[in-house]
Amino acid sequence: MKQSLEKEYNKAKRKSAKPMLWVSMVSMTMMFMGLTSAYVVSRKRYDWVSFDLPAAFYTSTVLIVLSSITFILARRFLKKNNRTLTSAFLVTTLLLGIGFMYFQFLGFSELMNTGLYFTGEQSTVKSSFIFGITGAHLVHITAGIVVLLVVFFNHFNKKYSSKDLLGLELGAIFWHFVDVLWVYLFFFFYFIR
């Protein structure tokens, strides 16, 4: 009886995992839509100062897009039961994700070196938004890095196979989400000055 209940519980848990992830991503999307809407409205302020994005943000954008590609390749090779290439692409995804974070912080340094800060006398409305929204995204990227570590740990412990890759798929969905979210934010900041 206990084994039957546990089996049903695990089945229900697996069935609800993706819908719950989508619900959380919708709420995150709404938060960023609210932040970018506030940015658009604030552009009408008399003290709005426009400036170019830091060069490091361009590099970080390339890195995050490449990390999604490597995650797709990891999934593809897991489906073919090629654990070696799956591991290699998961590690590459993790390294690209860490590289993304590094270049984001480098971008913050570039802004501060030009005299633009998040708060204080040297801040502008736009710089505060750039730091705030990008910082909020970095929190989600940090969660994505933790997800990647969990996925890699589970892969290393052979919890995934070509017939059972739910955990890897959930990790990939979240990682692709934070990737697409950054690409949206990057082009939003690039075009809406």
DOLO-72009 format. One record per residue (C-alpha): chain; residue in one letter; x, y, z. Coordinates in pm, 1 decimal, decimal comma. Example, Ala and Ser with C-alpha at 12.3 -4.5 7.8 and 13.67 -1.06 7.14 Angstrom:
 kette rest     east    north       up
     A    A   1230,0   -450,0    780,0
     A    S   1367,0   -106,0    714,0
***
This chain:
 kette rest     east    north       up
     A    M      0,0      0,0      0,0
     A    K    274,1    245,9    103,2
     A    Q    473,1    169,5   -212,5
     A    S    164,1    225,8   -429,0
     A    L     95,4    564,9   -266,4
     A    E    457,8    668,2   -307,4
     A    K    447,6    570,0   -673,8
     A    E    130,2    774,3   -730,9
     A    Y    277,9   1070,9   -544,7
     A    N    592,1   1064,3   -761,2
     A    K    380,9   1037,0  -1075,9
     A    A    167,8   1338,4   -972,9
     A    K    480,2   1533,0   -876,9
     A    R    636,7   1468,7  -1217,9
     A    K    313,6   1562,6  -1394,9
     A    S    286,3   1896,5  -1213,3
     A    A    656,5   1995,8  -1238,3
     A    K    644,1   2166,3  -1579,6
     A    P    316,0   2353,6  -1522,4
     A    M    448,2   2486,2  -1189,4
     A    L    768,2   2601,4  -1358,4
     A    W    567,3   2781,2  -1628,2
     A    V    354,3   2955,2  -1363,4
     A    S    665,8   3081,8  -1185,4
     A    M    816,2   3202,0  -1514,3
     A    V    496,4   3390,0  -1598,7
     A    S    516,3   3570,3  -1263,2
     A    M    883,9   3657,1  -1325,9
     A    T    790,3   3786,6  -1671,4
     A    M    522,7   4007,8  -1519,3
     A    M    776,7   4151,4  -1276,0
     A    F   1018,7   4243,1  -1555,6
     A    M    736,8   4381,3  -1770,1
     A    G    645,2   4607,6  -1478,1
     A    L   1006,3   4721,8  -1439,0
     A    T   1050,0   4792,5  -1809,7
     A    S    715,1   4974,3  -1816,6
     A    A    835,4   5196,8  -1532,6
     A    Y   1152,2   5260,8  -1735,0
     A    V    945,4   5370,4  -2038,0
     A    V    728,9   5602,0  -1827,5
     A    S   1035,6   5749,3  -1654,4
     A    R   1193,5   5844,7  -1987,8
     A    K    956,2   6141,7  -1992,0
     A    R   1118,4   6291,2  -1681,2
     A    Y   1307,7   6618,5  -1722,3
     A    D   1620,2   6468,7  -1559,2
     A    W   1645,1   6165,9  -1791,3
     A    V   2001,9   6126,9  -1922,2
     A    S   2061,0   5883,2  -2207,4
     A    F   2384,8   5687,1  -2251,0
     A    D   2513,3   5381,7  -2435,8
     A    L   2517,7   5035,9  -2285,7
     A    P   2854,1   4911,6  -2159,5
     A    A   3055,0   4705,9  -2411,9
     A    A   3066,6   4415,2  -2163,5
     A    F   2688,5   4374,8  -2196,3
     A    Y   2736,0   4289,8  -2564,2
     A    T   2980,8   4013,4  -2474,5
     A    S   2757,5   3881,1  -2198,4
     A    T   2467,5   3863,6  -2445,0
     A    V   2670,3   3646,8  -2682,6
     A    L   2775,5   3421,1  -2392,5
     A    I   2421,1   3363,7  -2267,0
     A    V   2293,2   3281,3  -2616,2
     A    L   2580,3   3034,4  -2663,2
     A    S   2497,6   2879,4  -2324,3
     A    S   2143,9   2803,6  -2441,7
     A    I   2285,9   2636,7  -2751,3
     A    T   2517,6   2419,8  -2543,0
     A    F   2227,6   2324,5  -2313,3
     A    I   2025,8   2218,0  -2619,7
     A    L   2322,1   2006,9  -2733,4
     A    A   2353,4   1850,4  -2386,1
     A    R   1987,8   1743,3  -2400,9
     A    R   2029,7   1611,9  -2754,0
     A    F   2328,0   1395,9  -2655,5
     A    L   2153,3   1269,9  -2341,3
     A    K   1867,2   1152,1  -2562,6
     A    K   2131,4    952,7  -2754,3
     A    N   2272,6    816,6  -2424,2
     A    N   2607,0    985,3  -2489,4
     A    R   2693,4   1074,4  -2130,5
     A    T   3041,4   1205,0  -2214,0
     A    L   2923,1   1471,8  -2458,0
     A    T   2626,1   1551,2  -2234,7
     A    S   2868,1   1617,7  -1948,8
     A    A   3094,2   1828,4  -2170,7
     A    F   2806,1   2045,0  -2290,7
     A    L   2663,9   2082,9  -1939,7
     A    V   3003,2   2200,8  -1811,3
     A    T   3032,4   2436,5  -2108,7
     A    T   2685,6   2575,2  -2031,8
     A    L   2786,6   2632,2  -1670,5
     A    L   3111,5   2806,3  -1769,8
     A    L   2929,3   3027,8  -2020,8
     A    G   2675,1   3115,6  -1750,6
     A    I   2952,4   3212,3  -1511,3
     A    G   3114,4   3410,6  -1794,0
     A    F   2784,3   3590,6  -1846,7
     A    M   2779,6   3693,7  -1480,3
     A    Y   3142,2   3808,3  -1496,5
     A    F   3074,2   4033,1  -1795,1
     A    Q   2761,4   4173,2  -1630,7
     A    F   2970,8   4284,6  -1333,9
     A    L   3231,3   4416,3  -1574,7
     A    G   2950,4   4617,6  -1736,5
     A    F   2861,1   4759,3  -1395,4
     A    S   3225,7   4860,8  -1352,1
     A    E   3222,4   5027,3  -1694,2
     A    L   2918,2   5230,4  -1593,1
     A    M   3076,9   5334,4  -1263,7
     A    N   3403,0   5425,6  -1439,9
     A    T   3203,8   5670,1  -1653,4
     A    G   3049,4   5819,6  -1338,4
     A    L   2712,1   5640,9  -1349,5
     A    Y   2592,2   5473,1  -1030,5
     A    F   2287,3   5293,1   -896,0
     A    T   2220,0   5552,0   -625,5
     A    G   2366,7   5872,0   -493,6
     A    E   2462,9   6203,6   -644,6
     A    Q   2623,3   6046,3   -951,3
     A    S   2325,0   5829,5  -1034,9
     A    T   2072,7   5911,4  -1303,0
     A    V   1722,5   5779,6  -1342,9
     A    K   1837,6   5564,0  -1634,7
     A    S   2148,8   5432,0  -1457,1
     A    S   1935,8   5338,7  -1156,2
     A    F   1701,7   5143,7  -1383,6
     A    I   1989,3   4974,3  -1567,6
     A    F   2155,2   4866,5  -1242,0
     A    G   1825,4   4767,0  -1079,9
     A    I   1675,6   4569,1  -1367,0
     A    T   2005,6   4405,1  -1461,8
     A    G   2068,9   4325,2  -1095,1
     A    A   1725,6   4162,8  -1066,5
     A    H   1807,7   3957,1  -1372,7
     A    L   2140,1   3855,0  -1217,2
     A    V   1948,6   3717,5   -917,4
     A    H   1759,0   3493,5  -1160,5
     A    I   2083,7   3398,2  -1336,1
     A    T   2228,3   3301,5   -997,6
     A    A   1926,4   3074,8   -948,1
     A    G   1993,2   2939,4  -1298,0
     A    I   2355,2   2863,5  -1204,8
     A    V   2231,3   2672,0   -899,2
     A    V   1988,8   2483,9  -1127,1
     A    L   2278,1   2401,1  -1362,9
     A    L   2483,1   2269,4  -1070,3
     A    V   2191,7   2050,7   -957,4
     A    V   2140,2   1923,5  -1313,3
     A    F   2510,2   1843,6  -1347,2
     A    F   2517,2   1673,0  -1005,4
     A    N   2212,7   1461,4  -1095,2
     A    H   2359,5   1380,1  -1435,7
     A    F   2686,4   1278,6  -1269,4
     A    N   2487,2   1050,1  -1035,2
     A    K   2310,5    898,4  -1339,1
     A    K   1962,6   1018,9  -1245,5
     A    Y   1891,3   1109,1  -1608,6
     A    S   1876,6    884,1  -1910,8
     A    S   1733,0    893,9  -2261,6
     A    K   1405,5    768,3  -2112,1
     A    D   1402,8    995,2  -1804,3
     A    L   1533,1   1345,9  -1856,0
     A    L   1264,2   1547,5  -1679,8
     A    G   1505,0   1716,2  -1438,8
     A    L   1736,3   1817,8  -1721,0
     A    E   1439,9   1944,9  -1923,6
     A    L   1314,9   2154,3  -1630,7
     A    G   1662,3   2301,5  -1587,3
     A    A   1683,9   2372,9  -1959,4
     A    I   1343,2   2543,9  -1967,0
     A    F   1445,7   2774,4  -1681,8
     A    W   1787,0   2843,9  -1833,8
     A    H   1638,0   2925,7  -2173,9
     A    F   1388,7   3151,7  -1997,0
     A    V   1661,5   3359,8  -1828,6
     A    D   1847,1   3364,9  -2161,4
     A    V   1547,0   3497,5  -2356,6
     A    L   1473,8   3739,3  -2072,7
     A    W   1824,0   3887,6  -2096,4
     A    V   1806,9   3913,2  -2476,7
     A    Y   1476,7   4100,1  -2436,6
     A    L   1626,7   4333,5  -2174,8
     A    F   1939,8   4394,0  -2381,0
     A    F   1745,5   4494,9  -2693,2
     A    F   1498,4   4690,7  -2481,9
     A    F   1781,7   4898,0  -2329,9
     A    Y   1956,2   4924,8  -2667,3
     A    F   1657,3   5059,1  -2858,7
     A    I   1466,3   5245,0  -2587,7
     A    R   1707,9   5510,2  -2470,2
***
